[in-house]
Amino acid sequence: MFSSYAAIGDSFTEGMGDELPDGAVRGWADFVAIGLSQAAVAAGNEPIGYANLAIRGRKLGPLLAEQLPPALAMKPQLLSLNGGGNDIMRPKVLIDDVAEQLVQAARQATDAGIHVLLLSGANPGMHLPMGSVMNRRGDELAAAVTRRFPIENMTYVDNWSDQELTKIEYWSSDKLHLNALGHARVAGNVLRGLGIAVPDAWGIDEATLSRANPRNNLGYYRDYVVPWIGRRLTGRSSGDGRAPKRASLLPVVVEGIAEAGTGA
């Protein structure tokens, strides 16, 4: 049983694609925090503390440099780590270097006595333009990471190989980020991996659910592909100037499923 949980990563861990009515993002890490807190309260303990330092658009090197030291300083009992998705989308990438950075960061945390949750993201390659490149590089990264196992005091959750998550209904309109249903499935994978009961419901509002169009039409390229290319060409990132949504370990309210992302 964990009493504190910190998450580091990029847009996947921040929760992009699972936008709430007030414009905040929720996502799988928030859902996991709720599941952990519900389990703690059911066992007669206090709600857990939860921090989420993830910033969208971060490549792995800057991600670890910015987020890992403050996360370790919090001394959480559980630290989740995901990254590398933005690296494998670049024209050139050294897969083994990305894998080694991930594993060394995990070992740094476990050496500090923290249980590490290392997880892969879901595979968006079925629906993206040039998705075959993403498929191949993601497969290579997963293999390169797992070749470096075992790591003591670490749980690995393989969402990349979850074929259910490749279905279009789990993806938001940009087809790069999971929607609320996708994030909830990842949270279920994680909680089961940790041996924690999965809540019966997540409080997802189907009426506001972001859904992807199966077709990559002109509007899709205009709204998502062209802006992404523009940021790459100008050296900008969607995360420029953003601060973590939950920069310290705050108690997780368990009465309402959507509460974890609010900072309340």
N, C-alpha and C positions, 0 to 999 in steps of 0.2 A: 504494500500500500504506500503510495506516494503522497506527501503532504505539500509539495511544491513542484511546479512545472514551468520551465522556460522554453520557448520556441525560437529558433533562429532559422532564417532562410530568405527566400525571395517571394515573388507574388503568390506562389502556390501556398506557402505557409502564412503569408499575410491574409489570404482569403479572397483574392480577386476572383470575380465571377459570381460570388455569393454576396451581392450587395443588398443591404437592408434599406427600408423606405427612407431613412434619414441620411442615406448616402454612405454610411459606414460599411465596412466589409466585415464579414464573419469568418466562415471557412472551417476546415477540418480541425485545425488546432484549437479553435474555440470550442468546437463540439467535444473534442477529446478532454479539454479542461472541465467541461460540464460533466462528462462521464466519470472522470476521476473524482470530482467533487461530490457527485451523488454517491459514489462508492464509499468515500470517506465518511460522509454524513450517515449513511446506512450502517456503517461500522461503529458509529458513536463518536466519531472524531469531528474536528472543526472542518469547514470548507477549505479546500486547498488554495494556496497562492499561485497565481498564474501571470506570467509575463510573455509578451509576444514582441520580439525585436525585429521581425522580418520586414524587409523593404523590397518592394517590387523592382524589377529590372536589374537587380544586382548580379554581377558575375561572381564566381565563387571566391576569388582572391579578395576583392573588397568586402564581400559579405563576411568572410571569416575575420578579416582585420578589424572591421567595425563592430561586429555583433558578438563574436566569441568571447573576448575579454570581459565585457560587462555582464554577459550571461554567466560566465564562470564565477565572477565576483559575487553574484547573487547566491551562489551555493545552493542551487535547486537540487532536489532529490532526483528529478528527471529532466533531461535536456533532449529536445528533439532537434535533429539536424537533417536538412535537405538542401541541396544546391547542385549547381552544374547545368541546370536546364537552359539557362541563358548562354552558357559557354558553348553547348553543343549546337546552338542555333547560329553561331558565328561561322563565317566562311572557313576559318582555319581553327582547329582545336587539337590539343594533344590529350587524348582520352586518358592515358595512363597518368598524366600529371593531375588531371581533375580528380581521378579516383584516389590518388595518393594524398591529395589535399583533404579530401573528405575523411579518409581513414585516419590520417594523422590528427585531424581535429577531434574525431571520435576518441582516439586514444588519449589525447590531452585531457578530455573531459573525464574519461574513466579513471585516469591516473589521479584525478582530483577527487575521486570517490563518488562521482555522479553516474547514475545509470543513464546510458545513452540510448535514445530511440533514433536509429538511422533508418530513413525511409526513402524510397524512390517515389517520384511523382507518377501520375497516370500518363498513359501514352496517347497523345493527341494526333499521332501520325495518320490515322485512318481518314481524317477529315481536312487536314491542312494542305495547301498547295506545297508541292515538293515534300510531302509527308514521308516518302520513302527514305529520304536522307535522315529525318528525325528518327524514324524507326531503327535504322541501322546504327546510328550513333548512340541512341538510347540503349539498344541491346549491348553494344560494346562497352558502354559505361557500366551497366549493371554487371556484366561479366567481370570487368576489371575490378570493381569494388568487391564482389563476392570472392574473387581469388585471394583477397587479402584477409579473409576470415580464417579462424574465429577471433573475435575480440571479446575478452572477458567483460562481464557487466554491461553487455549491449544487447538490445533487441533490434532485429532487422525486419522491416515490413516491406514486402515487394509489391507495390501498387502497379508498377510498370507491367507486370505479367498478368494483372487482373483483367481478363478478357471482357468481363462485364463492363468495366469502365471505359472500354473503347467505343461503346454504343453512343450514338449521337445525342440521346436524351440526357446524358450526364454532362453535356458541355454547354457553356454559355455562348452568347452570340458571336464572340470573337474566335471560337473554336480552339483557343489556346489555353483557356482557363476553365476549370470545372464550374458548373453551376451548383446551387445548393444541394441538389440530389447527389451530385458527384462528390462534393466535399463530405456529405454525410456518409457515403459509402466508404470513403477513405478513413473517416473517423471510426467506423465500425471495424475495418481491417486492423487499425491501430489498437483499438481497445481489446479486441480478441487476441492480438499478438502479445499484449501486456497481461492477459488473463483477467481483464476487467469486464464486468457485465455491460452490454450495449443497451442504452436506453430504448424503450419501446417506441418513442417518437421524438423527433427533433424540433417540432414546432415550425416546420417549413411551410410558408404560405405559397401554395401552388399558384395562386392568382398573380403573384409578383415574380414568379420563377423566370430567370433568364434562360432562353432556349435557343439553340443553334438551328439555323436553316441548313438542311442537308446539302443544298446547292451553293457552290462558291460563285455567286453572281456578281455583277458589276458593283452593286451596293456594298458587298462584302469587301471587295478589293479597295474601294474608295474609303470605307470607314475604318478598316483595320490594317490591310496589307500596306497601302501607300504610307500612312503615318508611321508604321513600324520601320519601313525602309528609310523614311526621312530622318527618323531619330538616329538610325545607324550611320547614315551619311554625314550627319552633323555632330556625331559624338555625344548625343544627348540620351538620357534614359527617362523612362516613365517615373522612376523613383527620385529624380533630382529634387532636392529640397524637402523631401518628405522625412518626417520623424516617425519612430515606431509608434504603433497604435496603443501599445500597452507596455510602457518602458520600465515598469517595476512590478514586483510580485504583489498583486492585489487579490483579495478574496473573490472567489467565484460564487455568484448567487445561483442557487439551484432551483429556486421556485419557478423561474421562467427560462425556458430553453434558450431564448435569444439574448440573454443577458450578458454572456461572457464577452462579447465584442464591445460593450459599452464602456468598459472601464469602471463599472459600478461594483 
